[in-house]
Amino acid sequence: MKNIEKIFLFIGVLQNIYVTSLDYSYNKRKIFDVVKIIQEASAMKRISLISTLLLMFLVSFFSGAAESETFEITYATQSQIELKADVIVPQGEGPFPIVVAFHGGGFVRGEKEDISRQCNYISKNGYVVFNANYRTVSQGAHFPGFVKDAHSAVLWIKKHAKEYKGNPDQIALTGFSAGAYIASITAVTPHISVLHHKDPRFEDMSSEVQAVIPFYGHQNLNILDEVQIKTATFVYGKDISHNKKLLNLGSPVYHIGHAVPTLLFHNEIDPLVPVEQSRSMYSIYKDKNLPVYFYEFPRNAHDLLRPDEDWALGVTIKFLDKYLKRMPGIEMPESIP
């Protein structure tokens, strides 16, 4: 790789650290690459490289900062816990389609700031992003508590869409890991009252959305192995191994009658959420001729690491442009390059 290419990568690393560092090993590796280039250069060349590097970072930093505006709001209070969200609004007149995003954390931890980088990227491509916290198991919220929170998040941004230049009729959900499951189950259950809070603010409103983009999440609880069942029992707060009704209720694939266009990402060997979860949804949706896309990376990891995630985010924008903005002529990639 040429030196200038490595410097451009380093700029991306600095931007990532500015927003939130999601892949320390990747960042560290690229930093070491550029440091080595600088160390091996002559004194004059070293000054030139450092000056160029700083200039490029400052330009990208300030230009990036001007591309969107973020507002932190409280969309609900449940069990005396204020549920916060960042509303990230792009420049321009709008109205813009809306993407509601949910962080991961194994249902026990995590904050909206964990996915700020991804949310900012989506927003800068012409989308209002609603990056929402939800209650976790460690906060006393077993299933369906966090799903109820997610429906409330969708309803809140629908109700307030115009205040943030958003279009309430063009909404997609996305999430990572636990957040992917929450996005998936929320997208297909606007009609199931037991998965909603009783909130007079949203009477006569629907949490129906137009698309969903789950990154490595659970989709079919009926194919969990023994280890996964133990995890699900913890998340649900009860033994669900023989509770077919609850397994179906909590499985996004079971609610196929309310399926929306879906974009799936997963690693081939995922030690936390088996890839069979995404494969199952993809297979079921394809059999029913539903709009679904699935990209499986040949990696052994739970999270998508960069540059895989960067490619996936680019494909995400294509998908959103196709199904929310309804832009003509958009072709989804046939495979991962």
C-alpha positions in Angstrom: 0.0 0.0 0.0 1.3 3.4 -0.9 2.2 5.9 1.8 -0.5 8.3 0.9 -3.1 5.6 1.1 -2.0 4.7 4.6 -2.2 8.4 5.5 -5.8 8.5 4.2 -6.6 5.4 6.3 -5.1 7.1 9.3 -7.3 10.1 8.8 -10.3 7.7 8.9 -8.9 6.3 12.2 -8.7 9.8 13.7 -12.2 10.5 12.7 -13.3 7.2 14.2 -11.5 8.0 17.5 -13.2 11.4 17.5 -16.6 9.9 17.2 -16.2 6.6 19.0 -13.5 3.9 18.8 -15.2 0.6 17.8 -12.2 -1.4 16.7 -9.1 -0.7 18.8 -6.9 -3.3 17.2 -7.7 -2.0 13.7 -7.0 1.6 14.7 -3.8 0.7 16.5 -2.5 -1.2 13.4 -3.1 1.7 11.1 -1.6 4.2 13.5 1.5 2.1 13.7 1.7 1.9 9.9 1.7 5.7 9.6 4.1 6.2 12.6 6.5 3.8 10.9 6.3 5.8 7.6 7.1 9.0 9.5 9.9 7.5 11.5 11.6 6.1 8.3 11.4 9.4 6.4 14.1 12.0 6.3 13.8 15.1 8.6 12.4 17.3 5.8 10.1 14.6 4.5 8.9 13.9 8.1 7.9 17.6 8.6 6.0 17.5 5.3 4.2 14.3 6.1 3.2 15.5 9.6 2.0 18.8 8.2 -0.1 17.1 5.5 -1.5 14.7 8.0 -2.6 17.4 10.4 -4.0 19.6 7.6 -6.1 16.7 6.2 -7.4 15.8 9.6 -8.4 19.4 10.4 -10.2 19.7 7.0 -12.0 16.4 7.5 -12.8 17.2 11.1 -14.4 20.6 10.5 -16.1 19.7 7.3 -17.6 16.5 8.9 -18.7 18.5 12.0 -20.8 20.8 9.7 -22.7 18.0 7.9 -25.2 17.2 10.6 -26.6 18.5 13.9 -27.3 16.3 16.9 -30.0 16.8 19.5 -30.3 14.7 22.7 -33.9 14.1 23.8 -35.8 11.9 26.2 -38.4 9.9 24.4 -39.9 8.0 27.3 -39.5 7.3 31.1 -40.0 3.7 32.1 -39.4 2.3 35.6 -38.0 5.7 36.6 -35.4 5.4 33.8 -35.2 8.2 31.3 -34.8 6.7 27.8 -32.5 9.0 25.8 -31.9 9.3 22.1 -29.8 11.3 19.8 -31.6 12.8 16.8 -29.0 13.4 14.1 -30.2 15.8 11.4 -28.4 16.2 8.1 -28.0 19.6 6.4 -30.6 20.5 3.8 -34.3 21.4 3.7 -35.7 17.8 4.0 -37.9 16.1 4.7 -35.5 13.2 5.0 -36.2 9.5 5.5 -35.6 8.3 9.1 -33.4 5.5 10.4 -34.0 4.4 14.0 -30.9 2.7 15.4 -30.3 0.4 18.4 -26.9 -0.4 20.0 -25.7 -3.8 21.1 -24.4 -5.0 24.4 -25.8 -8.5 25.0 -29.1 -7.0 26.4 -27.2 -6.2 29.6 -25.1 -3.1 28.8 -24.4 -0.6 26.0 -25.2 3.0 25.2 -26.2 4.9 22.1 -22.7 6.4 21.9 -21.4 2.9 21.0 -22.8 3.3 17.5 -22.3 7.0 17.0 -19.9 6.5 14.1 -22.3 4.4 12.1 -25.2 6.7 12.8 -23.3 9.8 11.8 -22.3 8.0 8.6 -25.9 7.2 7.7 -27.1 10.7 8.6 -24.5 12.4 6.4 -25.9 10.5 3.4 -29.2 12.2 3.8 -31.1 10.5 6.6 -32.4 11.7 10.0 -31.1 9.1 12.5 -32.8 8.4 15.8 -30.1 6.6 17.9 -32.0 5.3 20.9 -31.1 3.8 24.2 -33.4 1.2 25.7 -33.7 -0.6 29.0 -31.5 -3.6 29.5 -31.8 -6.8 31.6 -29.4 -5.3 34.1 -31.9 -2.4 34.5 -34.7 -4.9 35.1 -36.1 -5.0 31.6 -36.5 -8.6 30.4 -38.4 -9.4 27.2 -40.6 -7.8 26.1 -39.5 -4.7 28.0 -36.8 -3.6 25.6 -39.0 -4.3 22.6 -41.7 -2.1 24.1 -39.1 0.6 24.5 -38.1 0.2 20.9 -41.7 0.6 19.7 -42.0 3.8 21.8 -38.8 5.1 20.1 -40.4 4.6 16.7 -43.6 6.2 17.7 -41.8 9.2 19.3 -39.8 10.1 16.2 -42.9 9.5 14.0 -44.8 12.0 16.1 -42.0 14.6 16.1 -40.6 13.9 12.7 -41.4 17.3 11.2 -39.6 19.1 14.0 -36.3 17.4 12.9 -36.9 17.5 9.1 -37.9 13.9 9.0 -40.5 12.0 7.0 -42.7 9.8 9.3 -43.8 7.7 6.3 -40.2 6.6 5.4 -38.6 4.8 8.3 -36.1 2.0 8.6 -34.8 0.3 11.7 -31.2 -0.9 12.2 -29.2 -2.4 15.0 -26.1 -4.3 16.0 -26.1 -7.6 17.8 -28.7 -7.3 20.6 -29.8 -4.1 18.8 -30.2 -6.1 15.6 -32.6 -8.4 17.3 -34.5 -5.5 18.7 -34.7 -3.8 15.3 -35.9 -7.0 13.7 -38.6 -7.9 16.2 -39.8 -4.3 16.3 -40.1 -4.0 12.5 -42.4 -7.0 12.2 -44.7 -6.5 15.3 -46.4 -3.1 15.0 -49.7 -5.0 15.3 -49.0 -7.0 18.6 -50.2 -5.0 21.6 -48.4 -7.0 24.2 -45.1 -5.7 22.8 -46.2 -2.1 23.2 -46.3 0.2 26.2 -49.7 1.7 26.9 -48.9 5.3 26.2 -51.7 7.9 25.7 -49.2 10.1 23.7 -49.3 7.6 20.8 -53.0 6.6 20.7 -54.2 5.8 17.2 -50.6 5.7 15.9 -48.8 2.8 14.3 -45.2 1.8 14.8 -45.1 0.3 11.3 -41.8 0.9 9.4 -40.7 0.3 5.8 -37.4 -1.6 6.1 -35.0 -3.2 8.6 -31.2 -3.7 8.6 -30.0 -6.2 11.2 -26.2 -6.6 11.8 -25.5 -10.1 13.2 -28.6 -10.5 15.4 -31.0 -13.3 16.4 -33.9 -14.0 14.0 -35.3 -17.5 14.9 -35.4 -18.6 18.5 -36.8 -22.0 17.5 -33.3 -23.1 16.3 -31.3 -22.1 19.3 -28.9 -24.7 20.7 -28.6 -25.5 24.5 -26.1 -22.7 25.2 -28.2 -20.2 23.3 -31.4 -21.3 25.2 -29.6 -20.6 28.5 -28.8 -17.1 27.3 -32.4 -16.6 26.1 -33.7 -17.8 29.4 -31.6 -15.1 31.1 -32.8 -12.4 28.6 -36.4 -13.5 29.0 -36.3 -14.0 32.7 -37.9 -17.4 32.5 -37.3 -20.8 31.0 -38.4 -20.7 27.4 -37.0 -24.0 26.2 -40.4 -25.6 26.0 -42.6 -22.5 25.6 -43.4 -22.7 21.9 -45.8 -19.7 22.1 -43.1 -17.5 23.6 -40.4 -18.7 21.2 -42.7 -17.8 18.3 -43.7 -14.5 19.7 -40.0 -13.5 20.1 -38.9 -14.8 16.7 -38.8 -12.2 13.9 -39.1 -14.9 11.3 -42.4 -16.1 12.8 -44.1 -12.8 12.0 -43.5 -13.1 8.2 -46.9 -11.7 7.5 -45.6 -8.3 8.5 -42.2 -8.6 6.9 -40.5 -5.5 5.4 -37.6 -5.3 3.0 -34.6 -6.7 5.0 -30.8 -6.4 4.7 -28.8 -8.9 6.7 -25.1 -8.9 7.6 -23.3 -11.7 9.5 -19.9 -13.3 9.9 -19.5 -16.9 8.8 -18.2 -18.0 12.2 -19.9 -16.0 14.9 -19.1 -17.2 18.5 -22.0 -15.3 20.0 -24.9 -15.3 17.5 -24.6 -18.3 15.1 -24.8 -17.3 11.4 -27.7 -19.8 11.1 -29.9 -17.1 12.6 -29.5 -14.8 9.6 -29.4 -17.7 7.2 -32.7 -18.9 8.5 -34.4 -15.6 7.9 -32.9 -15.2 4.5 -34.0 -18.7 3.4 -37.6 -18.2 4.7 -37.9 -14.8 3.1 -36.5 -16.0 -0.2 -38.9 -18.9 -0.3 -41.8 -16.4 0.0 -40.3 -14.1 -2.6 -39.9 -11.3 0.0 -37.3 -8.6 -0.6 -34.2 -9.7 1.4 -30.5 -9.4 1.0 -27.8 -11.3 2.9 -24.1 -10.7 3.0 -22.0 -13.3 4.9 -18.4 -12.4 5.6 -15.7 -15.1 5.8 -14.6 -14.1 9.2 -14.4 -15.6 12.7 -15.8 -12.8 14.9 -19.0 -11.5 16.2 -18.8 -7.9 15.2 -18.0 -6.8 11.7 -14.5 -5.4 11.7 -13.4 -2.6 9.5 -13.0 -2.5 6.5 -15.9 -5.1 6.3 -18.2 -2.8 8.3 -17.3 0.2 6.1 -18.3 -1.8 3.0 -21.5 -2.9 4.8 -22.4 0.7 5.7 -22.0 1.6 2.0 -24.4 -1.2 1.0 -26.7 0.0 3.8 -27.0 3.4 2.1 -27.7 1.7 -1.3 -30.5 -0.3 0.4 -31.9 2.8 2.1 -31.8 4.8 -1.1 -33.6 2.0 -2.8 -36.4 1.3 -0.3 -36.9 4.6 1.5 -35.9 7.2 -1.0 -37.2 5.0 -3.8 -34.3 6.1 -6.1 -34.5 4.3 -9.5 -31.8 2.2 -11.0 -30.2 1.0 -7.7 -28.7 -2.5 -7.9 -27.7 -4.2 -4.8 -24.3 -6.0 -4.9 -24.5 -9.7 -5.8 -21.8 -10.6 -3.4 -19.0 -9.3 -1.1 -16.0 -8.2 -3.2 
